[in-house]
Amino acid sequence: MSPSPATSLYRRSLKLSLDWAVQRSIWRGQAVYIRSLFDANKDVRDPRQQQVLLRETEKLLDEWKHPDPYRAPTAPGGNKWERNIPAPILPYAAPPAAH
C-alpha cells in the first residue's frame, strides 16, 4: 500500500525542516507547526482544491530546499561513507610445492 500524496509531502516537509535545524529541540517546534498546517487542510474533500494545495506545497518544498542537506555520516554521500572499507578476501594461496 503506497502512501497518499499528502502523507508523502508531510514526511518530505519534516525531513526538509530537519535539514535546516539539526538539533531536535529546535526541530520539534517546526514539526509541530508543519503538522498544524497539514491539519488545517485535512477536511478538504474537493479533488481540485486538493490538487491546488498539493502543488502549492510542492512549490514551497522546492523553494525551501537546503543547498547542503544533512546526510548521516555513514550513509551514501556522508563524510564517513566507505572510509574503512574491509580488505577484499583473496582466494587462499597454496604453499609453494616442495622440490
Buried (B, 14 or more C-beta within 10 A) or exposed (E): EEEEBBEEBBEEBBEBBBBEBEEEEEBEEBBEEBEEEBEEEEEEEEEEEBEEBBEEBEEBBEEEEEEEEEBEEEEEEEEEEEEEEEEEEEEEEEEEEEE
